[in-house]
Amino acid sequence: MKTKALFTPFLLASIKPRKKEYVLHDAQCEGLALRVQPGGAKSWICWQRQDGTTRRITLGRFEALDLDAAREMFHKVRMGDDRPPAPPGTCALTFGELCKRFVAAKQGVYAESTLEILGYYLDTQLLPAFGRHDMARITTPEIATWFYGYSRTRPGGANQALGHFTTMLNWAREAGHLPHGFRNPASPIRFNPRRARGRMLNSAQIKRLAKILDRAPSKWRDAADAIRLILLTGCRSGEILRLRWDEVKRGRLKLSRTKTGPRSVPLSTAALEHLDRLRANRRSAYVFPASGGDKPYRTSIDTAWHTLRARAGLPPDIRLHDLRHTYASHAIMSGETLSMTGKLLGHRSPNSTERYAHLDAKYLERAAEKVSKKVETLMGG
């Protein structure tokens, strides 16, 4: 059984020899491992399949290669230094041209904020590194060198940029700009570990918040109504604040503009009743119209949220976006799968939904009690 480890400078410095040789596998780079011998010698190794036989390859001594250099060497050995031959009809498509086509296709589909973030990673990272390269000749070692270099200063940013690279390549295949079977050279590279940022409100906190929302003064009434709708739908705050009445359909919201493009949001009975109450006082084409400013809808309720949060006795680090975490977590605690919860949230990847799967302590206690009773029954208790 493989022993995987999250290689950090502290861990690597603390590795000691044992009576028998052992191997630690890099949790972030599948196939790379550190071999530790009884005498104290350490070396970076990998395995390669040749002529039906798997053989171990030593990449270099631990003292001679730091972690980033070992990963780069691994990809060079795994993929080879020579560029692969270009598939027919793809040589002329550079990464820069692919980016132009992708951004043009997403205008009016992605939210402006999403396009701005994408533009930042394109201008500062991806285009300087790969802009002039033919897509068919971008290699995994090149991407690994760039990725691990960027990860030294901004591991989260490196993850974001690498994700954009893969998203654009997948789109190019679907749109016919690249062959359907075109291989993604970034696929062997693992993302840096992510620190969970989200929080969820437990049952008692939701009840306290609901009471405060019910008693909100008139100057915060719109904000309180928006917060309630976020909790009932799991939508992003921006999606709710710019919601138009013509997007409120029978039993669902048909959002024309979200972070990832148009999507449909099913509405519960409670959400429908809440919207009916708001419709009775309709005074604009928008559900939450602005009282001034450049936009016809409200663009922020942060000030009201901070006040209402404090009045409900919620921790000051609970963000407005954590209401979306709360919706997702309670969906999972209600028995919904990650896949179904992801569809409710409008996620394209299950990995995105996993970050929202926080669990209430009371739910965990009930689950533990249920499992223990089942085991006790099986044991004849």
matplotlib code that plots the C-alpha trace (Angstrom):
import matplotlib.pyplot as plt

x = [0.0, 1.4, 2.2, 1.4, 2.6, 2.0, 5.6, 6.4, 9.8, 9.2, 8.3, 11.2, 13.6, 12.3, 12.4, 14.6, 16.0, 14.5, 15.7, 14.3, 14.2, 10.9, 9.3, 7.1, 4.9, 4.2, 0.5, 0.6, 2.6, 1.3, 4.2, 7.0, 8.4, 11.2, 13.3, 14.8, 17.5, 18.6, 22.0, 20.4, 20.7, 17.6, 16.8, 14.0, 12.6, 9.7, 8.7, 8.4, 6.8, 9.0, 8.6, 6.1, 8.3, 8.1, 11.5, 12.5, 14.3, 16.4, 15.9, 18.6, 19.9, 17.7, 20.4, 20.9, 17.2, 14.7, 11.0, 10.2, 13.2, 12.4, 8.8, 10.1, 12.6, 9.9, 7.7, 10.7, 11.4, 7.7, 6.9, 10.4, 12.2, 11.1, 8.0, 5.2, 4.4, 1.5, -1.9, -2.9, -4.6, -3.7, -0.2, -1.4, -3.5, -1.4, -2.4, -2.8, -5.3, -7.2, -7.5, -8.9, -11.6, -12.5, -12.9, -14.9, -17.2, -17.8, -18.7, -22.2, -22.1, -19.7, -20.2, -18.0, -16.2, -15.4, -14.0, -11.9, -10.4, -9.8, -8.1, -5.8, -4.5, -4.2, -2.3, 0.0, 0.7, -0.7, -0.1, 3.5, 4.3, 2.5, 0.9, 3.1, 3.3, 1.4, -1.2, -0.1, 3.5, 2.9, 4.4, 3.8, 7.4, 6.9, 3.6, 5.1, 8.0, 5.7, 3.2, 5.6, 7.5, 4.2, 3.2, 6.2, 4.7, 0.9, -0.2, -3.9, -3.3, -1.4, -4.4, -6.7, -4.5, -4.0, -7.8, -8.4, -5.9, -7.8, -11.2, -10.1, -8.6, -11.8, -13.9, -11.6, -12.2, -16.0, -16.1, -14.0, -10.9, -8.9, -9.4, -11.8, -9.1, -6.5, -4.6, -4.4, -0.7, -1.7, -3.7, -0.8, -0.2, -1.9, -3.4, -1.8, -3.8, -6.6, -7.5, -11.2, -12.5, -16.1, -18.2, -21.7, -24.5, -25.8, -29.5, -29.5, -27.7, -30.1, -33.1, -31.5, -30.7, -34.3, -35.7, -33.5, -34.5, -38.2, -37.6, -35.3, -36.1, -37.3, -33.9, -32.6, -35.7, -34.5, -31.2, -33.0, -35.3, -32.2, -30.5, -33.5, -33.7, -30.0, -30.5, -33.6, -32.0, -28.2, -27.6, -24.6, -25.4, -24.7, -27.2, -29.9, -29.2, -29.4, -32.4, -35.1, -38.8, -38.8, -36.3, -38.7, -40.6, -43.1, -41.3, -37.8, -35.4, -34.1, -30.9, -29.5, -26.2, -24.2, -20.5, -20.5, -23.3, -27.1, -28.7, -32.0, -32.6, -35.5, -37.6, -39.0, -42.4, -40.9, -38.9, -42.0, -44.0, -41.2, -41.1, -44.8, -44.7, -42.0, -44.0, -46.9, -44.8, -43.1, -41.8, -39.2, -38.1, -35.6, -36.5, -34.0, -33.8, -31.2, -32.1, -29.2, -26.0, -24.9, -26.7, -30.5, -30.2, -28.5, -24.8, -24.0, -25.7, -22.4, -23.1, -26.6, -25.2, -22.6, -25.2, -27.8, -25.1, -24.0, -27.6, -28.1, -25.0, -23.2, -19.3, -17.8, -16.0, -19.2, -19.3, -22.4, -21.1, -21.2, -25.0, -24.3, -22.1, -24.9, -27.4, -25.1, -24.1, -27.7, -28.6, -26.0, -27.1, -30.6, -29.4, -28.6, -25.6, -22.6, -23.7, -27.3, -26.1, -23.7, -26.5, -28.5, -25.6, -24.8, -21.4, -19.8, -17.3, -17.9, -14.6, -16.3, -19.1, -16.9, -15.6, -19.1, -19.8, -19.4, -21.5, -23.4, -22.0, -25.5, -25.9, -22.6, -23.7, -26.9, -25.0, -22.6, -25.4, -27.2, -24.0, -23.1, -26.6, -26.3, -22.9, -24.2, -27.1, -24.7, -22.6, -25.7, -26.1]
y = [0.0, 3.4, 5.8, 9.3, 12.4, 16.1, 17.2, 20.5, 21.9, 21.0, 17.4, 16.9, 18.2, 15.9, 12.6, 10.1, 6.7, 3.5, -0.1, -0.9, 1.1, 2.9, 5.1, 8.2, 9.1, 12.7, 13.4, 16.3, 14.7, 11.2, 8.9, 10.8, 9.4, 9.8, 6.7, 6.6, 4.0, 2.7, 4.3, 7.8, 8.2, 9.8, 10.0, 11.0, 8.1, 7.2, 4.2, 3.6, 0.9, -0.4, -3.6, -5.0, -4.4, -1.7, -0.4, 2.1, 5.3, 7.4, 11.1, 12.4, 12.7, 14.5, 17.0, 17.8, 18.4, 20.5, 19.5, 21.7, 20.6, 16.9, 17.4, 19.1, 16.3, 13.7, 15.2, 15.4, 11.7, 10.7, 12.8, 13.0, 16.2, 16.1, 17.9, 15.6, 15.7, 18.0, 16.5, 17.3, 20.7, 22.0, 23.4, 26.9, 27.3, 29.0, 29.3, 33.0, 32.5, 30.0, 32.5, 35.2, 32.8, 31.6, 35.1, 36.2, 33.2, 33.9, 37.6, 38.0, 34.5, 34.9, 37.6, 40.7, 39.9, 36.4, 37.8, 40.3, 37.5, 35.4, 38.3, 38.9, 35.3, 35.4, 38.7, 38.0, 34.3, 32.1, 34.3, 35.3, 31.6, 30.0, 32.7, 32.1, 28.3, 26.0, 24.2, 20.8, 21.4, 22.5, 19.8, 18.7, 19.6, 23.2, 23.5, 21.9, 24.3, 27.3, 25.9, 24.9, 28.2, 30.2, 28.0, 29.1, 32.6, 32.0, 28.4, 29.4, 31.6, 28.8, 26.5, 29.1, 29.7, 26.0, 25.5, 28.2, 26.5, 23.2, 24.9, 26.7, 23.5, 21.5, 24.2, 24.2, 20.4, 20.8, 23.8, 21.9, 24.1, 21.0, 17.3, 15.6, 13.3, 16.0, 15.3, 17.9, 18.4, 19.7, 16.6, 14.9, 17.9, 18.0, 21.2, 22.6, 21.7, 24.1, 25.6, 25.5, 29.1, 28.5, 28.3, 27.1, 28.3, 25.6, 25.2, 27.5, 30.3, 30.0, 30.4, 33.5, 35.1, 34.4, 36.3, 39.3, 39.3, 39.3, 42.3, 44.3, 48.0, 49.6, 50.8, 47.3, 45.6, 45.0, 43.6, 41.3, 40.0, 39.4, 37.5, 35.3, 34.5, 33.6, 31.1, 29.6, 29.2, 28.8, 31.4, 33.8, 37.2, 38.9, 36.6, 37.5, 41.3, 41.6, 39.3, 40.6, 39.8, 38.4, 35.8, 34.6, 31.7, 29.2, 27.1, 28.3, 31.1, 31.3, 33.3, 34.7, 35.7, 33.9, 33.2, 30.2, 31.2, 30.9, 28.4, 27.4, 27.4, 25.3, 27.1, 25.6, 26.5, 28.8, 30.6, 31.0, 32.4, 34.8, 36.0, 36.4, 38.7, 40.8, 40.9, 42.4, 45.5, 45.5, 48.9, 48.0, 45.5, 44.3, 42.4, 44.6, 47.9, 50.5, 53.8, 55.5, 54.9, 53.7, 50.3, 49.9, 47.1, 46.9, 46.0, 45.4, 44.7, 44.2, 47.1, 45.7, 42.2, 43.2, 44.9, 42.1, 39.5, 41.2, 41.5, 37.8, 37.1, 35.4, 35.2, 38.2, 36.0, 34.6, 36.0, 36.6, 33.9, 31.5, 31.4, 29.5, 27.1, 26.7, 25.8, 23.2, 21.7, 21.3, 19.8, 17.1, 16.6, 16.1, 13.1, 14.7, 13.5, 15.7, 15.4, 16.6, 19.4, 20.5, 20.8, 22.9, 25.2, 25.4, 23.7, 22.0, 20.0, 17.8, 19.2, 22.6, 21.1, 19.2, 22.5, 23.3, 20.0, 21.3, 19.4, 20.5, 19.0, 17.9, 16.1, 14.3, 13.3, 11.8, 10.0, 8.6, 7.4, 5.8, 4.0, 2.8, 1.3, -0.5, -1.9, -2.9, -4.8, -6.6, -7.6, -9.1, -6.3]
z = [0.0, -1.0, 1.8, 0.5, 2.2, 1.6, 1.1, 2.9, 3.8, 7.4, 6.6, 4.2, 6.8, 9.5, 7.5, 9.3, 8.2, 9.6, 10.0, 6.6, 3.4, 2.8, 0.2, 0.6, -2.4, -3.3, -2.7, -5.2, -8.0, -8.8, -9.6, -7.8, -4.6, -2.1, -1.3, 2.2, 2.9, 6.3, 6.0, 5.6, 1.8, 0.2, -3.4, -5.7, -7.7, -10.1, -12.1, -15.9, -17.9, -20.7, -22.8, -20.4, -17.3, -14.7, -13.6, -11.0, -12.2, -9.8, -10.7, -8.4, -4.8, -2.3, -1.5, -5.2, -6.1, -4.1, -4.4, -7.3, -9.3, -8.5, -9.9, -13.0, -13.5, -13.0, -15.7, -18.1, -17.6, -17.8, -20.9, -22.5, -23.5, -27.2, -28.2, -29.4, -33.1, -33.8, -34.7, -38.3, -38.7, -35.2, -35.8, -36.6, -33.5, -30.8, -27.2, -27.6, -30.5, -28.4, -25.6, -28.0, -29.3, -25.8, -24.3, -27.4, -27.0, -23.3, -23.7, -22.4, -21.0, -18.1, -15.6, -16.0, -12.7, -14.0, -17.3, -15.3, -13.1, -16.2, -17.9, -14.9, -15.1, -18.9, -18.9, -15.9, -16.2, -19.0, -22.1, -21.1, -20.5, -23.5, -25.7, -28.7, -28.4, -30.8, -28.7, -30.1, -28.9, -25.3, -23.1, -19.5, -18.4, -19.6, -17.7, -14.6, -14.7, -14.9, -12.3, -9.6, -10.1, -9.6, -6.7, -4.7, -4.2, -4.9, -4.6, -4.8, -7.9, -9.5, -9.0, -10.5, -13.6, -14.2, -13.9, -16.6, -18.9, -18.7, -19.0, -22.2, -23.7, -22.9, -24.5, -27.7, -28.0, -27.7, -30.1, -32.7, -32.5, -31.4, -32.2, -29.9, -28.6, -28.0, -24.9, -22.1, -21.2, -17.8, -16.7, -14.9, -12.6, -9.2, -7.7, -4.6, -1.4, -0.8, 2.6, 3.2, 3.6, 4.0, 7.1, 7.6, 10.0, 12.2, 13.0, 16.0, 14.1, 11.2, 13.6, 15.2, 11.8, 10.6, 13.6, 13.0, 9.3, 10.2, 12.5, 10.1, 10.0, 6.8, 5.7, 5.7, 4.5, 0.9, 2.2, 4.7, 1.9, -0.3, 2.5, 3.0, -0.7, -0.8, 2.1, 0.4, -3.1, -2.5, -5.2, -5.1, -3.7, -7.0, -8.8, -6.3, -6.2, -10.0, -10.4, -12.7, -12.4, -16.0, -14.7, -12.1, -13.8, -12.5, -10.0, -10.9, -11.6, -15.1, -14.6, -17.8, -16.3, -13.6, -12.9, -15.2, -17.7, -17.8, -15.5, -14.0, -10.3, -8.8, -6.2, -3.0, -1.7, 0.9, -1.8, -4.0, -1.2, -0.3, -4.0, -4.1, -1.1, -2.8, -6.1, -4.3, -3.7, -7.1, -8.1, -10.7, -13.4, -10.8, -7.6, -5.6, -7.4, -6.5, -4.9, -6.8, -8.6, -12.0, -11.9, -11.8, -9.2, -5.8, -6.1, -2.5, 0.9, 2.8, 5.3, 6.1, 6.4, 8.9, 11.1, 10.8, 11.4, 14.6, 15.8, 15.3, 17.4, 14.5, 14.5, 12.7, 10.2, 8.8, 5.2, 3.1, 0.7, 3.6, 3.3, 0.1, 2.0, 4.5, 1.8, 0.3, 3.6, 4.7, 1.3, 1.9, 5.5, 4.2, 2.1, -1.2, -3.1, -4.0, -7.6, -6.9, -4.6, -7.3, -9.8, -7.3, -6.9, -10.6, -10.3, -13.3, -11.2, -8.1, -6.7, -6.4, -4.4, -2.0, -0.6, 0.5, 2.3, 5.9, 8.5, 11.6, 14.8, 15.9, 12.5, 13.1, 16.6, 15.2, 12.5, 14.9, 17.2, 14.2, 13.1, 16.6, 17.1, 13.8, 14.7, 18.2, 16.6, 14.3, 17.3, 18.9, 21.5]

ax = plt.figure().add_subplot(projection="3d")
ax.plot(x, y, z, "-o")
ax.set_aspect("equal")
plt.show()
